[in-house]
Structure formats: structure tokens, C-alpha cells
Amino acid sequence: MARPTSRVLSLLELLQSGGIRTVAELADRLGVDGRTVRRYVDHLVDLDIPVEAVRGRYGGYRLAPGYRLPPLMLNDDEALAVLLGLVAGRRAGLLTATDTASETAAAKIRRVLPERLTRRLDAVMESLAFTAPPGESATPETGVLLAIADAVRHRRPISIRYTARDGRRSERTLHPYGIVTHTGRWYVTGTDFEIGQDRTFRLDRIADARTLPGSFEPPAGLDPAQRVLSALAKAAYRHEVTLRIHGTVEQIRARFPASVASVEEPAPAEGTDPHIERWLHVELRAEQLDWLPPVLASLDRPFVIERPDELRDHVIALADRLTASARRAPLAGR
């Protein structure tokens, strides 16, 4: 049986995840009644932790704005690991909406580092180079990220206020299955409860996330990352492209990753090698078509364009340019 002290600490952990927590939700999560929740809150207040009571329909408890975490002690290796992690996260675009947070956190750690470790860190930073440009900065609100992560972990539905790509705003109830980062952007995937369909939402377009009462069970064998990649490949763009390509799934995926295209692989006939080259159905969506002919050429596999006809014109134009270049004679004397 959990001791009161451990439940008080669990209450603090719930409040630190952000947002307003109702008494009913806290009681359910802690396995106690509402009166006991209020007593635990009093314990936190006695420890000078600023817990606020919020009145109203969606009232409950939250940590007061401006609350800071207590001091954290790190040894040399831990401090160096944190600083390098902040640098890598900033380059990868894994930031929250407070885009200066990583810089201020790094500055605070550097101020308390011993001089010998500071010299080691400076040597690493001065000698460090990156082969890729910094990731895009499409950063979510910290409170939104924490609230959704908590809902994923405890299988709780959430209410979100979302702004779509075209500017339309809506409020949705989501059963969140996982948070995924892809090319510098954060996504949450789950089931939209009202329409009963799987959906993927960008976290930087979510203005507010609030945990709701109740719980849900995610589907068996769930892979949130694969769901996000599939959703990106099927996103609504100007052109719907359908191809048949002769090759293996691995060959096609080398040029058309899961976030770009879906590959329909028919079941191999009995007794045949599943890795043998064959005609596979490929679908993708694109805002522009001019990037596709070079990709198809680099794939170097036989293909058939089923739609759109405009893509054939782009492929023929590229072939004509390549042919003309190949036949161009070198300049005399060079």
C-alpha cells in the first residue's frame, strides 16, 4: 500500500506536468477520495510549493505561474552530457515554444561549472561541426507538450484547440497514442473521438490541451511513428500521384521513404522469394511535380505513371534535357 508521502509526491508530479487538474481526476489517479486530495494539497502548501485552487466548471488545482524547480546537482559528466544534449536538441529543432530556454539553461549550467570542465567544453564546442543545417523551428508550447505526454502515458483523453493549415480552428477530443518528432516538427497521433478516425496533429498548432476524465485502451501492436509517417504520406496536397514501379520495397524506399509515399506490397505467391523484384503500387501526394522526375531517374527502376498525365510531361522534358546534354560536344581545347 502506498504511503501518504509517496502519494503527496505523486500529486506534485501530476501538477508539474502542467494545466489544471480536477479533484476527481487527482483522486482517481492517486487512488484516494477528494477530501484526501485536499489534505495532500495542504501538505504541499506547507512545504512552500505554490499550489493554486481554480474555481469554475473546469476548476481544480494547478501550480502557480512562475514556480521554479528546486536546485539540481550534477557531476562533471552529467553536466557535459546535458550541455551537449541541449546543443544537439537545438540543432534538431527539438525545442519548446520558449526558444531561448535551451540557451538560458546552458548559460546557468556553464556559470557553475569548474574552470577545468569549462575548458573541456569550450574545446569540444570549438572543434564541433555539423554536416546538416539546423532543423526547422516549429515548436510546441511547453504546457501543451507536457499535458499531451501525460495523457499518452496514463491513457487519458484530452481536449485540444487546433488551428489547421488553412487557418480553420476547432476543438477536438483526442485519444492520444504517442508523440513523434519528424524533421524538426512535433506530432501527436491518436483517434479523434467524435469522428472515430485516426488523426495526426502538429503540436505547434495546438493552442491548448486539457486532460479529460476517463481512460482508453490503445490498439494492440501500435506504432505511433509509423502512423505519423503514413499520415504525412497521405496528407492533402495539390497532386495525387499513382505509380507502378518494378523493384523491391527496399529499392523503392531508398528514394520514397514512408513519410513521402505509401507502397502497396501484394502477398507473394506460394513458393516465391518475397524479396524478388516485382511490380509494386506506389501512391503519394505532392504540391509540385517538378521534383519527381529526378527522383524516378535516380531510382533507376522501370516504372509506369498511372496519374497524373502532367507528370509524364515533366519526365519527358527531363529526358530531353539529359539527352541534349549528353550529345553536346565538348569545347575545343578543353
Salt bridges, closest charged atoms under 4 A:
GLU13 OE2 - ARG153 NH1 3.43
GLU25 OE2 - ARG21 NH1 2.71
GLU25 OE2 - ARG29 NH1 3.41
ASP28 OD2 - ARG156 NH2 2.76
GLU52 OE1 - ARG62 NE 3.12
ASP76 OD2 - ARG116 NH1 2.64
GLU115 OE2 - ARG119 NH1 3.34
ASP122 OD1 - ARG110 NH2 2.54
GLU136 OE1 - ARG185 NH2 3.04
ASP150 OD2 - ARG21 NH2 2.94
ASP150 OD2 - ARG29 NH2 3.29
ASP150 OD1 - HIS154 NE2 3.56
ASP166 OD2 - ARG168 NE 2.75
ASP192 OD2 - ARG172 NH1 2.81
ASP198 OD2 - ARG227 NH1 2.53
ASP204 OD2 - ARG202 NH2 2.82
GLU217 OE1 - ARG155 NH1 2.92
GLU240 OE2 - ARG285 NH2 3.79
GLU240 OE1 - ARG307 NH2 3.38
GLU265 OE2 - ARG278 NH2 3.32
GLU277 OE1 - ARG301 NH2 2.40
GLU283 OE2 - HIS281 NE2 3.06
GLU306 OE2 - ARG244 NE 2.99
ASP309 OD1 - ARG312 NH1 2.33
GLU310 OE2 - HIS314 NE2 3.68
